[in-house]
């Protein structure tokens, strides 16, 4: 009579072996995935350290002239945080408040256009009359650079102080010198909110959109804006109940501290990879020994 226990064991051997190989494949793929993610975070760590070092070098450098118009198409992340010095007419009456959330709480960045005193463009651009005719912009039209004058709190948005800040400046005060950091508009992402000019709701500091809303020529609007560190003469108001150093709009709030969690992320991924490797070793070396019948295993009755 056949051994029923042997038959049952034979029936379950194939499925058990299939499950074991499926588990081995799953753990192997996980190990490769976690190692890849860990390596990627190590690369990001090096990139972030280099970025921090480059930004610190730029913000401490002597201010330079703004990029020429011919250089605008080539501007990229390698140009961000360059310290610039610009002179021109600050059009405070065309100021636009853009929603912001800073260390001082929620409020607005007060953006204003600066018409440069000298056009940062090359000669070939200025002498191309056919191009100027097609855009409807004169070669003598001054370039426009949007300036982030600084932060104002939410409560000031509809106050008399805001009306004073956004009123036309006196003729003697319109000509200013701005020192600040070159910034590029943020790239749109899944959670970013679109500007709503018709509703006067601004969420993104996009120079072209700001110029279009203020009837300024977008063709001569720089594709960057400047976070002002200093504007001379100053166009500020003292904060209520504050010291002379507390002014609105408050400049110098550019975020220069970058989160650098890539090392902890890399350690997390590599730890998960090690756990999967440990599971693989167990399945390959110890599990077969545990499942193998010992010398004292009972034999079934003979046929």
VOVEXVO-189620 format. One record per residue (C-alpha): residue number from 1; residue in three letters; x, y, z. Coordinates in pm, 1 decimal. Layout:
% residues N
SITE seq type        X        Y        Z
SITE NUM  ALA        X        Y        Z
...
//
This chain:
% residues 303
SITE seq type        X        Y        Z
SITE   1  UNK      0.0      0.0      0.0
SITE   2  UNK    155.0    340.0    -98.2
SITE   3  UNK    260.1    584.5    170.3
SITE   4  UNK     -3.7    861.6    175.4
SITE   5  UNK    235.1   1099.1    354.2
SITE   6  UNK    493.1   1060.8     75.1
SITE   7  UNK    226.7   1125.8   -186.1
SITE   8  UNK    110.5   1438.6     -5.3
SITE   9  UNK    467.8   1562.4     24.4
SITE  10  UNK    526.0   1507.4   -346.6
SITE  11  UNK    206.4   1696.3   -428.0
SITE  12  UNK    312.6   2002.4   -227.3
SITE  13  UNK    679.8   1999.5   -326.9
SITE  14  UNK    629.0   2168.4   -664.6
SITE  15  UNK    416.3   2461.2   -536.3
SITE  16  UNK    656.1   2517.3   -246.6
SITE  17  UNK    951.1   2527.2   -484.5
SITE  18  UNK    770.8   2773.4   -713.9
SITE  19  UNK    689.0   3003.7   -422.6
SITE  20  UNK   1048.6   2988.2   -306.6
SITE  21  UNK   1185.2   3092.7   -646.6
SITE  22  UNK    925.2   3369.7   -673.1
SITE  23  UNK   1032.4   3500.3   -332.7
SITE  24  UNK   1398.8   3485.3   -434.9
SITE  25  UNK   1322.3   3684.7   -750.9
SITE  26  UNK   1121.3   3940.6   -553.2
SITE  27  UNK   1398.7   3992.4   -298.1
SITE  28  UNK   1662.0   4016.6   -572.8
SITE  29  UNK   1465.9   4285.8   -756.0
SITE  30  UNK   1411.3   4473.9   -430.5
SITE  31  UNK   1784.7   4461.7   -359.7
SITE  32  UNK   1866.8   4606.3   -702.1
SITE  33  UNK   1600.8   4874.9   -663.0
SITE  34  UNK   1713.0   4982.0   -315.1
SITE  35  UNK   2080.6   4986.9   -416.7
SITE  36  UNK   1993.6   5202.5   -718.1
SITE  37  UNK   1795.2   5445.4   -504.4
SITE  38  UNK   2076.0   5461.4   -249.0
SITE  39  UNK   2334.0   5532.5   -520.0
SITE  40  UNK   2108.4   5801.9   -665.4
SITE  41  UNK   2082.2   5971.0   -324.9
SITE  42  UNK   2461.7   5963.5   -291.4
SITE  43  UNK   2484.1   6143.0   -626.1
SITE  44  UNK   2221.4   6393.2   -510.4
SITE  45  UNK   2421.0   6447.6   -192.5
SITE  46  UNK   2725.7   6548.5   -395.1
SITE  47  UNK   2513.2   6772.7   -616.2
SITE  48  UNK   2351.5   6943.0   -314.6
SITE  49  UNK   2686.4   7007.4   -144.5
SITE  50  UNK   2820.3   7157.5   -466.4
SITE  51  UNK   2507.4   7372.7   -502.0
SITE  52  UNK   2539.4   7505.3   -146.8
SITE  53  UNK   2906.7   7587.8   -199.3
SITE  54  UNK   2837.5   7765.9   -530.6
SITE  55  UNK   2546.9   7966.0   -388.9
SITE  56  UNK   2751.0   8079.9    -89.7
SITE  57  UNK   3028.7   8191.2   -324.6
SITE  58  UNK   2786.3   8387.7   -543.9
SITE  59  UNK   2599.8   8568.8   -267.8
SITE  60  UNK   2926.2   8686.9   -112.7
SITE  61  UNK   3076.2   8804.7   -442.1
SITE  62  UNK   3093.7   9167.4   -551.2
SITE  63  UNK   2784.2   9276.6   -745.1
SITE  64  UNK   2808.1   9266.6  -1123.2
SITE  65  UNK   2615.4   9417.3  -1412.8
SITE  66  UNK   2291.2   9246.1  -1518.0
SITE  67  UNK   2311.2   8992.6  -1802.2
SITE  68  UNK   2282.2   9138.0  -2152.1
SITE  69  UNK   1964.0   9061.7  -2344.5
SITE  70  UNK   2162.6   8837.8  -2578.9
SITE  71  UNK   2242.2   8617.9  -2276.6
SITE  72  UNK   1884.3   8583.7  -2156.0
SITE  73  UNK   1805.1   8263.2  -2350.8
SITE  74  UNK   2112.5   8093.1  -2200.9
SITE  75  UNK   2032.8   8174.0  -1837.5
SITE  76  UNK   1992.5   7864.2  -1622.0
SITE  77  UNK   2030.3   7730.8  -1270.8
SITE  78  UNK   2403.3   7800.3  -1289.4
SITE  79  UNK   2321.3   8172.3  -1291.6
SITE  80  UNK   2085.5   8176.4   -996.0
SITE  81  UNK   2190.4   8377.6   -691.0
SITE  82  UNK   2441.1   8583.3   -888.7
SITE  83  UNK   2475.6   8917.1   -713.7
SITE  84  UNK   2372.3   9200.9   -943.6
SITE  85  UNK   2368.4   9578.3   -930.9
SITE  86  UNK   2114.2   9758.5  -1147.0
SITE  87  UNK   2019.2  10123.8  -1196.3
SITE  88  UNK   1699.2  10255.7  -1345.3
SITE  89  UNK   1350.0  10386.9  -1283.5
SITE  90  UNK   1154.7  10194.5  -1019.8
SITE  91  UNK    786.7  10199.5  -1113.4
SITE  92  UNK    637.9  10163.9   -766.0
SITE  93  UNK    289.6  10245.2   -895.5
SITE  94  UNK    295.3   9914.0  -1083.3
SITE  95  UNK    380.6   9704.5   -779.9
SITE  96  UNK    221.8   9359.3   -763.0
SITE  97  UNK    178.3   9157.5   -440.0
SITE  98  UNK    261.8   8787.2   -480.6
SITE  99  UNK    156.1   8538.4   -214.3
SITE 100  UNK    442.8   8427.4      9.7
SITE 101  UNK    502.4   8225.6    323.5
SITE 102  UNK    820.7   8319.3    508.0
SITE 103  UNK    978.9   8293.6    851.5
SITE 104  UNK    780.4   8608.7    934.4
SITE 105  UNK    454.7   8433.4    851.9
SITE 106  UNK    216.7   8455.3    555.8
SITE 107  UNK    207.5   8764.1    341.5
SITE 108  UNK    326.7   8890.2      6.4
SITE 109  UNK    637.9   8959.7   -193.0
SITE 110  UNK    604.2   9314.6   -323.6
SITE 111  UNK    720.5   9302.0   -684.8
SITE 112  UNK    789.3   9616.8   -888.6
SITE 113  UNK    930.4   9668.9  -1239.6
SITE 114  UNK   1261.0   9846.0  -1288.6
SITE 115  UNK   1321.8  10012.5  -1624.2
SITE 116  UNK   1696.0   9991.2  -1670.3
SITE 117  UNK   1889.2  10309.7  -1734.3
SITE 118  UNK   2094.5  10132.9  -2003.1
SITE 119  UNK   1961.5   9853.8  -2223.5
SITE 120  UNK   2156.1   9527.8  -2159.8
SITE 121  UNK   2143.5   9414.9  -2521.9
SITE 122  UNK   2397.7   9353.8  -2792.4
SITE 123  UNK   2428.3   9581.6  -3094.6
SITE 124  UNK   2289.9   9330.2  -3341.4
SITE 125  UNK   1967.0   9308.2  -3145.1
SITE 126  UNK   1921.3   9684.3  -3122.2
SITE 127  UNK   1991.4   9748.6  -3490.4
SITE 128  UNK   1758.6   9479.0  -3618.1
SITE 129  UNK   1477.4   9709.5  -3729.8
SITE 130  UNK   1272.6   9432.8  -3889.4
SITE 131  UNK   1261.3   9240.0  -3560.6
SITE 132  UNK   1161.5   9556.9  -3373.7
SITE 133  UNK    886.1   9621.8  -3626.7
SITE 134  UNK    749.2   9270.2  -3589.5
SITE 135  UNK    726.1   9302.6  -3212.3
SITE 136  UNK    612.3   9663.5  -3209.1
SITE 137  UNK    887.9   9754.7  -2962.1
SITE 138  UNK   1136.4  10030.4  -3033.6
SITE 139  UNK   1506.5   9953.4  -3010.5
SITE 140  UNK   1528.8  10237.3  -2759.2
SITE 141  UNK   1272.4  10076.5  -2527.4
SITE 142  UNK   1446.4  10019.5  -2193.1
SITE 143  UNK   1466.9   9666.2  -2062.9
SITE 144  UNK   1245.5   9574.7  -1769.5
SITE 145  UNK   1366.1   9372.0  -1471.9
SITE 146  UNK   1120.5   9284.7  -1199.3
SITE 147  UNK   1245.3   9355.8   -848.2
SITE 148  UNK   1130.2   9175.3   -536.1
SITE 149  UNK   1124.8   9476.9   -305.3
SITE 150  UNK   1071.3   9255.3     -1.9
SITE 151  UNK    805.6   9101.6    219.6
SITE 152  UNK    492.9   9262.9    360.1
SITE 153  UNK    252.1   9094.7    606.0
SITE 154  UNK   -100.5   9000.2    507.1
SITE 155  UNK   -254.3   9272.4    723.6
SITE 156  UNK    -78.7   9543.2    522.9
SITE 157  UNK   -226.1   9439.2    187.2
SITE 158  UNK   -538.8   9657.4    215.5
SITE 159  UNK   -402.3   9924.8    447.9
SITE 160  UNK   -313.4  10290.0    382.7
SITE 161  UNK     52.5  10190.4    418.1
SITE 162  UNK     21.4   9963.7    115.5
SITE 163  UNK   -130.1  10247.3    -82.9
SITE 164  UNK    172.0  10459.9      6.6
SITE 165  UNK    415.5  10183.0    -91.4
SITE 166  UNK    246.4  10132.8   -428.5
SITE 167  UNK    197.3  10501.1   -508.8
SITE 168  UNK    407.8  10673.1   -777.6
SITE 169  UNK    741.7  10776.7   -633.9
SITE 170  UNK    856.1  11136.3   -645.3
SITE 171  UNK   1058.4  11216.3   -955.5
SITE 172  UNK   1376.0  11254.4   -751.0
SITE 173  UNK   1323.7  10908.5   -597.7
SITE 174  UNK   1230.8  10712.4   -910.3
SITE 175  UNK   1593.9  10667.7  -1013.3
SITE 176  UNK   1734.9  10395.5   -788.7
SITE 177  UNK   2025.1  10158.3   -756.0
SITE 178  UNK   1928.4   9801.4   -669.1
SITE 179  UNK   2166.3   9540.7   -532.0
SITE 180  UNK   2030.4   9189.4   -511.1
SITE 181  UNK   2030.9   8827.2   -621.0
SITE 182  UNK   1930.9   8696.4   -961.9
SITE 183  UNK   1641.4   8453.4   -936.4
SITE 184  UNK   1464.5   8246.1  -1199.2
SITE 185  UNK   1088.8   8189.2  -1185.3
SITE 186  UNK   1003.6   7852.6  -1029.7
SITE 187  UNK    924.0   7567.2  -1262.9
SITE 188  UNK    558.0   7460.1  -1260.4
SITE 189  UNK    488.3   7137.5  -1074.4
SITE 190  UNK    190.7   6929.4   -975.8
SITE 191  UNK    106.0   7134.4   -666.6
SITE 192  UNK    189.6   7483.3   -798.2
SITE 193  UNK    -94.3   7730.9   -840.1
SITE 194  UNK   -143.3   7934.8  -1153.9
SITE 195  UNK   -154.5   8312.2  -1144.4
SITE 196  UNK   -496.2   8472.9  -1188.1
SITE 197  UNK   -425.8   8825.4  -1311.5
SITE 198  UNK   -793.4   8905.4  -1372.8
SITE 199  UNK   -863.6   8838.1  -1004.2
SITE 200  UNK   -543.0   9004.6   -883.9
SITE 201  UNK   -429.0   8674.8   -736.2
SITE 202  UNK    -60.0   8612.2   -784.0
SITE 203  UNK    112.8   8295.0   -668.8
SITE 204  UNK    418.6   8277.7   -895.9
SITE 205  UNK    684.2   8541.1   -961.1
SITE 206  UNK    675.9   8508.1  -1338.0
SITE 207  UNK    825.0   8822.0  -1500.7
SITE 208  UNK    651.8   8780.6  -1837.8
SITE 209  UNK    308.7   8740.6  -1677.9
SITE 210  UNK    369.0   9034.0  -1444.4
SITE 211  UNK    469.8   9259.4  -1734.4
SITE 212  UNK    170.4   9154.4  -1942.4
SITE 213  UNK    -65.5   9235.7  -1655.0
SITE 214  UNK     95.8   9578.2  -1608.2
SITE 215  UNK     94.1   9664.7  -1980.5
SITE 216  UNK    472.9   9654.0  -2003.5
SITE 217  UNK    646.3   9515.7  -2315.0
SITE 218  UNK    715.7   9148.9  -2252.5
SITE 219  UNK    967.5   9142.4  -2540.1
SITE 220  UNK   1213.2   9348.0  -2334.1
SITE 221  UNK   1125.0   9193.3  -1997.3
SITE 222  UNK   1412.8   8996.3  -1849.2
SITE 223  UNK   1330.1   8627.1  -1785.1
SITE 224  UNK   1458.6   8661.4  -1428.9
SITE 225  UNK   1378.9   8877.8  -1129.2
SITE 226  UNK   1601.0   9017.1   -856.3
SITE 227  UNK   1557.1   8963.3   -482.6
SITE 228  UNK   1658.1   9304.5   -354.7
SITE 229  UNK   1911.9   9319.9    -74.8
SITE 230  UNK   1933.3   9698.1    -87.4
SITE 231  UNK   1753.5   9974.8   -277.8
SITE 232  UNK   1894.1  10328.4   -276.9
SITE 233  UNK   1714.5  10555.2   -215.6
SITE 234  UNK   1498.0  10335.6      3.4
SITE 235  UNK   1127.0  10293.4    -72.3
SITE 236  UNK   1017.6  10153.7    263.3
SITE 237  UNK    802.0  10236.3    562.4
SITE 238  UNK    885.0  10175.3    930.1
SITE 239  UNK    701.0   9885.0   1089.1
SITE 240  UNK    435.9   9987.5   1340.1
SITE 241  UNK    582.3   9989.6   1689.5
SITE 242  UNK    913.5   9858.3   1561.3
SITE 243  UNK   1266.6   9987.1   1559.7
SITE 244  UNK   1426.5  10171.4   1271.2
SITE 245  UNK   1562.3   9837.5   1147.2
SITE 246  UNK   1208.9   9696.2   1111.6
SITE 247  UNK   1075.4   9817.4    780.0
SITE 248  UNK    824.7   9719.3    514.4
SITE 249  UNK    873.2   9578.2    263.4
SITE 250  UNK   1138.8   9369.5    438.4
SITE 251  UNK   1426.3   9277.8    202.5
SITE 252  UNK   1690.5   9011.0    250.5
SITE 253  UNK   1459.4   8714.0    312.5
SITE 254  UNK   1587.4   8503.5     23.2
SITE 255  UNK   1599.8   8138.0    127.3
SITE 256  UNK   1967.3   8043.8    120.7
SITE 257  UNK   1949.7   7738.7    347.2
SITE 258  UNK   1879.5   7425.9    145.1
SITE 259  UNK   1753.2   7105.7    300.4
SITE 260  UNK   2013.0   6834.5    266.3
SITE 261  UNK   1862.0   6503.2    377.0
SITE 262  UNK   2018.9   6296.8    101.0
SITE 263  UNK   2260.6   6117.0    336.0
SITE 264  UNK   1978.5   5992.0    559.1
SITE 265  UNK   1779.2   5889.4    251.6
SITE 266  UNK   2080.0   5698.6    114.9
SITE 267  UNK   2131.0   5518.1    447.2
SITE 268  UNK   1762.7   5422.1    451.4
SITE 269  UNK   1774.4   5270.3    102.6
SITE 270  UNK   2101.9   5085.7    167.1
SITE 271  UNK   1964.9   4949.7    496.7
SITE 272  UNK   1661.2   4811.8    315.3
SITE 273  UNK   1893.9   4657.3     56.6
SITE 274  UNK   2094.6   4487.5    334.3
SITE 275  UNK   1776.7   4346.9    488.8
SITE 276  UNK   1680.5   4197.9    153.4
SITE 277  UNK   2030.6   4053.0    112.7
SITE 278  UNK   2001.7   3894.3    457.6
SITE 279  UNK   1668.9   3739.2    357.7
SITE 280  UNK   1825.7   3605.4     36.7
SITE 281  UNK   2112.5   3446.2    230.0
SITE 282  UNK   1866.9   3280.6    465.5
SITE 283  UNK   1657.7   3139.8    180.6
SITE 284  UNK   1959.3   3016.5    -14.5
SITE 285  UNK   2168.7   2869.5    268.3
SITE 286  UNK   1963.0   2798.9    577.3
SITE 287  UNK   1611.2   2728.8    454.8
SITE 288  UNK   1714.0   2422.8    244.5
SITE 289  UNK   1898.1   2273.0    543.4
SITE 290  UNK   1598.6   2325.0    769.6
SITE 291  UNK   1362.7   2164.6    518.9
SITE 292  UNK   1595.0   1866.5    449.0
SITE 293  UNK   1481.0   1551.2    643.0
SITE 294  UNK   1718.6   1439.1    915.2
SITE 295  UNK   1874.2   1091.8    952.6
SITE 296  UNK   1619.5    993.5   1216.8
SITE 297  UNK   1317.8   1082.5   1005.5
SITE 298  UNK   1047.7    820.0   1017.9
SITE 299  UNK    999.8    614.8    703.9
SITE 300  UNK    659.4    515.7    581.6
SITE 301  UNK    556.5    148.3    565.2
SITE 302  UNK    677.5    -50.4    269.0
SITE 303  UNK    444.2   -131.7    -19.6
//
